[in-house]
Amino acid sequence: MRTTISVIKADIGSVAGHVTVPEEILEYAKRRLGEAVETGLLNSFYVTHAGDDLELIMTHHKGVDNEEIHGLAWNVFRGATEEVSKRLKLYGAGQDLLKDAFSGNVRGMGPGVAEMEFEERKSDPVAVFMADKTEPGAWNIYLYKIFADPFNTAGLVIDPRLHEGFRFIVLDVQTGEEYAFDAPDDIYDLLALIGTPSRYVIKNVFRRSDGEVAAAASTTRLSLIAGKYVGKDDPVLIVRSQSGFPAMGEILEAFATPYLVAGWMRGSHVGPLMPVPLRYSKVARFDGPPRVIGLGFQISNGKLVGPVDLFDDPSFDHARRVASEIADYIRKHGPFMPHRLGPEEMEYTTLPQVLEKLRGRKD
C-alpha cells in the first residue's frame, strides 16, 4: 500500500503581532486531527508551528490532492479561526483563508501545501522543512544544492544510485506553465529560471533512474491569489532521504549557509534564511529574520515516527551567527534596495497606496 505525507499550513492568527502561534490553536488542531485518526481518515499526524504559521503534518493512504484530507485541513483552519483566533483577538485571524467556501482542494485558497505519495522502502526517512517570513522560491537554491551540486551532496559523485541525477519540475507562478529539467544535463537552463525565485519555483524533484519522487514543495503565492499583499507565503517542503536519495546530512548541509531570501518585514525586504530549532520558532527582530525549522521523521507502515529537531545542533550555531551578521548589515540599508524588494514585488505590498497620494504632485 502506498503512503501519502501531506504538509498543509496556514497563518490563522498569532500572539503579539506576527510572532508566534498560541498553544490554544496547537491544542485545537491536535484534537481535531486526533479525531481524524480515530475515524481512520489519517494514519498519524504532528502539529507544530513555524513563526506565526500553523503546520499540519499528516500521513494517510488517500493520495495527493485528496478532497477529504484537504477538507480536514480547511476545517481545522476555519474552526481554529472561529473558535480560538477571533475569541482571543489574535493578530491576522484567518489571514491565509482567502476564500469563504471549500471547493475540494485548498490549493489556490490560501493555505500552503506540499504532498507526496510513495511505496515505502525498507527504511524511509523524510525531512519536513517549514519557513516563515519568506516565499516559495526561497527553496530554489537549497533544492539545487541538495539535488544538483556535488560540492554539497557527495552522493552525486560516489553513490551509483544517485549518479544519474534528478529531474526538477519548475512552475512559472505567473502563467501556471511547468518546465522539466534534468540535472546535470540541463543545469544551465535550470539556473536560468530558478535564479528568479519570485517567478520560477521548484515544485517537485524526481529521481531520473526510475521517476521516484524525491521532494515536494508548496508553491502558493498569496499576493497573486488576492491581488494584494495579505502576508508572506511561508512555504513548506518535504524531502526524502537515504538509500537512493541524498543522505540526511547532505540535505541539511545545504542549510549551513543562510542564503538571502525575499520576505521579512511586511513581505517587502530581503534577509537571510536562518535555520533554527523549534524553541526559536518565533520571529521578533524586524518580524524576522526569515527562518526555517526542520523536522526529521521515519515513515513506518504509514505512520510518522519522530520527530527529530534537525537544527537543534551546535553545528548550526555558526549559520545563525552569520545570519545575524547579515541581518545587521542589510538592515542598515533601511528603505533602500537591495534590502527593500524591487518595484515589481513592491506592487503587491501597501506601497502603491502611498504612491497614489503622490500622483500629480509637482514641484
C-alpha positions in Angstrom: 0.0 0.0 0.0 1.3 3.4 -0.9 1.7 6.1 1.8 1.0 9.8 1.4 2.5 12.5 3.5 0.7 15.9 3.4 2.1 19.1 4.9 -0.6 21.9 4.9 0.0 25.2 6.6 -1.8 28.5 7.2 -1.5 31.7 9.1 -4.8 31.9 11.0 -3.8 34.1 14.0 -0.8 34.8 16.2 0.1 36.4 19.5 1.9 39.8 19.8 1.7 40.6 16.1 3.3 38.2 13.7 5.5 36.5 16.4 4.1 33.0 17.2 1.1 30.7 17.3 -0.5 30.3 20.8 -0.8 26.9 22.5 -4.6 27.1 22.3 -4.5 26.8 18.5 -2.0 24.0 18.6 -4.2 22.1 21.0 -7.3 22.7 18.9 -5.5 21.3 15.8 -4.2 18.3 17.7 -7.7 17.4 19.0 -9.3 17.7 15.5 -6.5 15.6 13.8 -6.7 13.1 16.7 -10.4 12.6 15.9 -9.4 12.0 12.2 -7.1 9.2 13.3 -9.8 7.6 15.4 -12.1 7.6 12.3 -9.4 6.1 10.1 -9.1 9.1 7.8 -5.5 9.7 9.0 -2.8 7.2 10.0 -0.8 9.7 12.0 -0.1 13.4 12.4 2.2 16.0 14.0 1.1 19.6 14.8 3.7 22.4 15.1 4.3 26.0 14.1 6.8 28.0 12.2 6.7 31.5 13.5 3.0 32.6 13.1 2.0 29.7 10.8 0.1 26.6 12.0 1.7 23.5 10.4 -0.3 20.2 9.9 1.9 17.2 9.1 -0.3 14.2 8.2 0.1 10.7 6.8 -2.7 8.7 5.1 -3.5 6.4 2.2 -5.7 8.8 0.2 -3.1 10.1 -2.3 -2.2 13.7 -3.1 -4.9 16.4 -3.6 -7.5 14.3 -1.8 -10.7 16.2 -1.0 -11.2 14.5 2.4 -7.7 15.4 3.6 -7.8 18.9 2.2 -11.2 19.4 3.6 -10.0 18.2 7.0 -7.2 20.8 7.0 -9.5 23.5 5.8 -12.0 22.7 8.6 -9.2 22.8 11.2 -8.0 26.2 9.9 -11.6 27.5 9.8 -12.6 26.1 13.2 -9.4 27.4 14.9 -10.0 30.8 13.4 -13.6 31.0 14.6 -13.3 29.2 18.0 -9.8 30.4 19.0 -8.3 33.3 17.0 -11.3 35.5 16.9 -12.2 34.8 20.6 -8.6 35.7 21.7 -8.5 38.6 19.2 -5.3 37.2 17.7 -3.5 39.2 15.1 -4.3 38.3 11.5 -7.1 35.9 12.4 -7.9 33.8 9.4 -5.3 35.7 7.3 -4.4 32.9 4.9 -8.0 31.8 4.3 -8.7 33.8 1.2 -11.9 32.0 0.1 -15.2 31.6 2.0 -16.2 28.1 1.0 -14.1 25.0 0.5 -14.1 23.8 -3.1 -12.5 20.4 -2.8 -8.8 21.4 -2.6 -7.1 24.1 -0.5 -4.6 24.9 -3.4 -5.4 28.4 -4.6 -7.4 29.1 -1.4 -4.6 30.5 0.7 -3.0 27.6 2.7 0.3 26.2 1.5 0.5 22.6 0.5 3.4 20.1 0.0 2.4 16.4 -0.6 4.0 13.2 -1.9 2.9 9.6 -2.3 5.3 6.7 -2.4 5.7 3.0 -1.8 7.5 2.6 1.5 11.1 1.4 1.4 12.7 -0.9 3.9 13.5 2.3 5.8 12.1 5.6 4.7 13.5 8.8 6.4 12.0 12.1 5.4 12.7 15.7 6.3 10.0 18.4 6.6 11.1 22.0 6.3 8.8 24.9 7.3 9.8 28.5 6.7 8.4 31.8 8.0 8.6 35.3 6.5 9.6 34.3 3.0 8.2 33.0 -0.3 8.2 29.5 -2.1 11.1 30.5 -4.3 13.3 30.5 -1.2 13.6 26.7 -1.6 15.1 27.0 -5.1 18.8 27.4 -4.1 18.5 24.8 -1.3 16.9 22.2 -3.6 19.5 22.9 -6.3 22.3 22.4 -3.7 20.8 19.2 -2.4 20.0 17.5 -5.7 22.4 19.0 -8.3 25.5 20.3 -6.5 28.2 17.7 -5.9 30.1 20.2 -3.7 27.1 19.9 -1.3 26.0 16.3 -2.0 28.8 13.9 -2.2 26.5 11.0 -3.2 26.0 12.6 -6.7 29.6 11.6 -7.3 30.3 8.5 -5.3 26.9 6.8 -4.9 25.8 4.9 -8.1 22.2 5.2 -7.0 22.4 9.0 -7.3 24.8 9.2 -10.2 22.2 9.5 -12.9 20.9 12.7 -11.2 17.5 14.2 -10.7 14.7 15.8 -12.6 13.4 19.2 -11.5 9.8 20.4 -12.2 9.7 24.2 -12.2 6.5 26.2 -12.0 6.1 29.7 -13.5 3.8 31.1 -10.8 2.6 33.9 -13.1 1.5 31.8 -16.1 1.0 28.4 -14.5 3.3 26.7 -17.0 5.6 24.0 -15.9 9.1 23.1 -17.1 11.2 19.9 -16.6 15.0 20.0 -16.4 17.4 17.1 -15.9 20.5 17.5 -13.8 23.3 17.5 -14.6 22.4 17.8 -18.3 20.3 20.9 -18.1 21.7 22.8 -15.1 22.4 26.0 -17.0 18.9 26.1 -18.3 17.6 25.2 -14.9 19.5 28.0 -13.3 18.4 30.5 -15.9 14.9 30.1 -14.5 15.2 29.3 -10.8 17.6 32.2 -10.3 14.5 34.4 -10.4 12.7 32.8 -7.4 9.9 35.4 -7.3 8.5 33.9 -10.5 10.0 30.5 -11.1 9.6 28.0 -8.3 10.8 24.4 -8.0 7.6 22.3 -7.4 9.0 18.7 -7.4 12.1 16.8 -7.7 12.2 13.2 -9.1 14.9 10.6 -9.3 15.8 10.2 -13.0 16.6 6.5 -12.9 13.0 5.4 -12.0 10.9 8.6 -11.6 10.6 8.1 -7.9 9.5 11.3 -6.1 12.4 12.9 -4.0 11.0 16.3 -2.9 7.7 18.3 -3.0 7.4 22.0 -2.2 4.5 24.4 -1.7 4.1 27.0 -4.5 1.3 29.2 -3.2 1.8 32.9 -3.9 -0.8 34.7 -1.7 -0.4 38.1 -3.4 -1.2 36.6 -6.8 -4.3 35.0 -5.4 -5.5 38.0 -3.6 -4.1 40.7 -5.9 -2.6 42.5 -3.0 -0.3 41.9 0.0 -2.0 39.7 2.6 1.0 38.2 4.3 4.0 36.3 3.0 3.6 32.8 1.7 5.7 30.9 4.3 6.4 27.8 2.3 6.8 24.1 3.3 9.0 21.4 1.8 9.2 17.6 2.1 12.5 15.8 1.1 13.1 12.0 1.1 16.5 10.8 2.4 18.9 7.9 2.2 19.0 4.7 0.1 18.9 6.3 -3.4 18.3 9.8 -2.2 20.7 12.3 -0.6 21.7 11.4 3.0 20.1 13.4 5.7 23.5 15.1 6.4 23.7 16.1 2.8 20.2 17.6 2.9 21.0 19.6 6.0 24.4 20.7 4.7 22.6 23.0 2.2 21.1 25.0 5.1 24.6 25.7 6.7 24.6 28.8 4.6 21.9 31.4 5.3 21.1 32.5 1.8 19.2 35.7 1.1 15.5 35.4 0.5 12.6 37.7 0.0 10.1 38.5 2.7 10.9 39.6 6.3 9.1 42.8 7.5 5.8 43.4 5.7 6.9 40.9 3.0 8.9 43.7 1.5 12.6 43.1 2.3 15.5 40.8 1.6 17.1 38.9 4.5 19.0 35.8 5.5 17.1 32.5 6.0 18.2 31.4 9.5 18.0 27.7 10.4 16.6 27.4 13.9 15.4 24.7 16.3 11.7 24.6 17.4 12.4 26.5 20.6 13.4 29.5 18.4 10.3 29.1 16.1 9.1 32.7 16.6 10.0 35.9 14.8 10.9 39.1 16.6 13.6 41.3 15.1 12.0 43.3 12.4 9.5 40.5 12.2 12.3 38.0 11.5 14.8 37.5 10.2 13.2 34.8 7.9 13.7 31.4 9.4 13.3 27.7 8.7 12.7 24.8 11.0 13.4 21.2 10.1 11.9 18.0 11.4 13.1 14.5 10.7 10.7 11.5 10.6 10.8 7.9 9.8 7.7 6.6 7.8 6.8 3.2 9.2 3.6 1.4 7.9 2.0 4.6 7.0 2.8 6.4 10.3 5.2 9.1 11.4 8.0 8.1 13.8 9.6 11.1 15.4 10.3 14.0 15.0 13.9 14.8 15.4 14.6 18.6 15.7 17.2 18.7 12.9 18.5 22.2 13.5 18.8 21.8 17.3 22.5 21.2 16.8 25.5 23.4 17.7 26.9 22.8 14.2 24.3 25.3 13.0 25.3 27.9 15.6 27.7 29.4 13.1 25.0 29.7 10.4 22.8 31.5 12.9 25.7 33.9 13.8 26.3 34.6 10.1 22.6 35.2 9.6 22.6 37.7 12.4 25.6 39.5 10.9 23.9 39.6 7.5 20.8 40.9 9.2 22.8 43.7 10.9 24.4 44.7 7.6 21.4 44.7 5.4 19.2 46.4 7.9 21.5 49.4 7.7 20.1 50.0 4.2 16.7 50.8 5.6 14.2 51.6 2.9 16.9 51.4 0.1 17.3 48.4 -2.3 18.7 45.8 -2.1 17.2 45.5 1.4 13.8 46.6 0.1 12.4 44.5 -2.7 12.4 45.7 -6.3 9.4 47.6 -7.8 7.8 44.5 -9.3 7.4 42.8 -6.0 6.5 46.0 -4.2 3.4 46.3 -6.4 1.8 43.7 -4.2 2.5 45.5 -0.9 0.9 48.6 0.6 3.5 50.9 -1.1 1.2 51.6 -4.1 -1.3 53.2 -1.7 1.4 55.6 -0.6 2.5 56.3 -4.2 -1.1 57.0 -5.2 -1.1 60.0 -2.8 1.8 61.4 -4.8 0.0 61.2 -8.2 0.1 64.5 -10.0 2.3 66.1 -7.4 4.7 68.6 -8.9 7.3 71.0 -7.6 
